[in-house]
Amino acid sequence: MGIDCTECPDGTFKIDNYSGIVDGKSYSLSDLGIDENKLMENISVILCGMDLSGSMLTSAVKLRKVGKRIYFSDSKISDLRNLEILNGNDVFWDK
């Protein structure tokens, strides 16, 4: 899938993108045998975009920053509670 990964000073990781698109075809990462919730347990930064189309990911609680857009089409995500920055803009949550 060609996803670059770098460790952050706090022990979490940043990746360049999150997508189930492989060779121009869209897959759920779960279709490829990847537990998406386990994969995202320790990811805090996604430098580019996040494509959740058809994703089985339900929670990304350590995710703080996404550099570009998030696509939610047919996704299961319900918990992005710590997302602070999206596409260079602050994210404000009702408390």
C-alpha positions in Angstrom: 0.0 0.0 0.0 3.0 2.2 0.3 2.1 4.1 3.5 5.1 5.8 5.1 5.2 5.8 8.9 7.2 7.9 11.3 7.3 7.8 15.1 6.3 11.0 16.9 8.0 12.3 20.0 5.0 11.2 22.2 5.4 7.6 20.9 2.4 7.7 18.6 2.9 7.6 14.8 2.2 9.7 11.8 1.4 8.3 8.4 1.2 9.9 5.0 -2.3 8.8 4.1 -5.1 6.4 5.1 -7.0 4.7 2.3 -8.3 1.4 1.1 -7.4 2.2 -2.5 -4.9 -0.2 -4.0 -3.9 -0.1 -7.7 -6.9 2.2 -8.4 -9.4 -0.2 -6.8 -11.3 0.5 -3.6 -11.1 -2.0 -0.8 -12.0 -2.0 2.9 -8.7 -2.6 4.7 -10.6 -5.3 6.5 -11.0 -7.0 3.1 -7.3 -7.3 3.0 -7.1 -8.9 6.5 -6.2 -5.7 8.3 -7.9 -4.9 11.6 -8.4 -1.2 11.1 -9.2 -0.3 14.7 -5.9 -2.0 15.7 -4.1 -0.3 12.9 -5.3 3.2 14.1 -4.8 2.6 17.8 -1.5 4.6 17.9 -1.8 7.0 14.9 -2.0 10.6 15.8 -1.2 12.4 12.5 -2.2 11.7 8.9 -0.2 14.1 6.7 -2.5 13.9 3.6 -6.0 12.7 3.4 -8.1 10.0 5.0 -10.5 8.0 2.9 -12.9 6.0 5.0 -15.1 5.0 2.1 -16.4 1.5 2.9 -14.0 1.4 6.0 -14.8 -0.8 9.0 -12.9 1.6 11.3 -15.0 2.7 14.2 -12.6 4.6 16.4 -9.5 6.7 16.0 -9.2 8.3 19.5 -5.5 9.3 19.3 -5.9 11.0 15.9 -5.2 14.7 16.4 -4.5 16.0 12.9 -5.4 15.2 9.3 -3.6 17.3 6.7 -6.3 17.3 4.0 -9.8 15.9 3.7 -11.7 13.0 5.3 -14.1 11.1 3.1 -16.8 9.4 5.1 -18.8 7.7 2.3 -20.3 4.5 3.7 -18.0 4.5 6.7 -18.5 3.1 10.3 -16.5 5.7 12.1 -18.1 7.1 15.3 -15.2 8.3 17.4 -12.8 11.0 16.3 -13.0 12.9 19.7 -9.4 14.1 19.8 -9.3 15.5 16.2 -7.9 19.0 16.6 -6.9 20.1 13.0 -8.4 19.2 9.7 -7.0 20.6 6.4 -5.1 23.3 8.4 -8.2 24.4 10.3 -9.1 24.0 14.0 -11.9 21.5 14.8 -14.3 22.6 17.5 -16.4 20.0 19.2 -19.6 20.7 21.3 -18.9 19.6 24.8 
